[in-house]
Amino acid sequence: MPSPWMPQALKMDIGDHAPCDPEFPAKAIAHITGDLTTTADDPLDLLPFANLKGFFTGSGRGKAPHILWDPFTGAFAQFFPATSRSKAVADKDGGTRTNRAGKVVIQVESLFFPHCRVNGKVFTRLVDTPCRGWDELHAWISSWDVPDVWPMGRPTSLSRNTCPADKWRAQGGWYAHAHVPENDHVDPGSWPEFGSQPPEPPLIEPRFEPFPGASFFETGRKSPVIAAMHGRLVAEDCGRYTSSTAFDVWGAGDVKSYTAWQEKLGFDGAAADGVPGPFSWDRLAVPNV
């Protein structure tokens, strides 16, 4: 049986579980967080992952999806198990059971809004981002028998195209928030491709970045290894970053976040100085880049 909790996600179980309707085929619903309204002439910085994680475990728990995904760092947080409905779409009493009509109805909120700015670069569409972690997310959702099809078509614009209720109940696959009955949203506007080959299951023994040595972590060092480390620290709830920019450059936010990781492992005093060592690095399990 596939895992109800995505292995790569930080488990943030908010409770209030409720069963899905297994007589209907498995589905996934694609969202963007859409936190801010911007234009090409007036972009804004992307909100930190921790802000949205805090929202969905706090005042926004009544709107929480299964998965919050940061496509810039590959970090994930999960609020409901796959076997429960989540609450990220409107679901009227006596209606089409939008949150439940499937063996699973896995809802994914990508941390993104059009014309968001990250590390000085502006991104208009979700598919323009690095989409870090998409392969892992897709593989986990596919393990729940969600087919690689868009019954209403893959989203390519921020426009509404409501799925008929009988089709919603009868056809499994991926749906945009813009397709879901009883809703009025137009997101996500785009979504990464499934790829030409079926996704492989998650590796039983993932490959990790070897410890690069303490001297590697000097102020201003830019590397995809640091970006991957950033994602893992956030996933371990040790992110102490105040900005989502320069996530691949070693700086003060990395030192504070790595200190939190060392303290989580039980280190204190001079042993929790924010500089990675081989013991803490190996246990962080930074994905191989």
C-alpha angles and dihedrals in degrees: 000000000000119000116267087213120057105242094222095049130093104245109234100166108190093182122221092115119181129179126255124227105264094190088076125070122266119271143183126203121210120213140165119215091233090193098164135031112231142157134217088258094048111037122173134206116268113254116249118265090238091060093058092041089054091047094053092047092044133029092351097053089111088063099040122138125207094255135027108198128192105204091191098059104015093241119150136191123189124204104176131029115250090250092062129070116248128209110237097113132054111262116186121209110260091010134111097305092240094179095045114029099116145049080266130358101196114192121201125194112197114207097240146107127184114272093016116159123225123175090346095307124110120221120201100182134029090239089060091065123086088259089213111189095020094120091053093045093048092048093052094048091046089054086068090060096256102155122229095248136107105215090194095036131270110291113255102161142024096264137121122252109163117207115229111251094240091051090048091056096042105043127063126203138076123333130184118231082245089065101049116111118243091025132101103198124121101204152153094033092195139014134193119266122257092231131238095276129057110261116262118234117259112281114259089216107032119203115246136197111262117236105276095203130265092268089064090071101075126142111276096018108147118202142138085237089066091048090052090047089050090056093050093049090052091047089053089053090247098113110129094169120139094195137035092217125101091018089160095053122085111238147134093300090057092051092051092045094047090048088056089052092050090049090049087056090052102262120136141173115012090353090066097056098134094249113119118242128188096261097051092038094055091050093049088062098209108200117249112260 
